[in-house]
């Protein structure tokens, strides 16, 4: 395993690499490393593997389900924009849901059946 991690660093130029047993653990680790904390809110599509929501709730975060796009079944850019316009407000340089008072910490799209979700700029 250490050899694999070392070679992965060599190929990618990364300083460190950690191999894990599956995508769920990788997602959980990534969310933890970016600082997702208890009571943070994360926008996610309802059409997804349950592991995504399990990773959020394991860290104490709260999923905020946003509709999918009918053309690619990924997170709808329009629904995400509408949701943020409806509930989001900026305070102290951060985004908060004014209905729940939770920090809106992330958006976690899903790329379904090889179709990348639309990006929001």
Protein Blocks (a to p, Z undefined) as FASTA:
>chain_A
ZZmmmmmmmmnopabdcddfbfklmmmmmmmmnopaehiacdddfbdcfklmmmmmmnop
acddddddfklopacfklmmmmmmmmgcceehiacdfklopacfbdcdddeehiacdddZ
Z
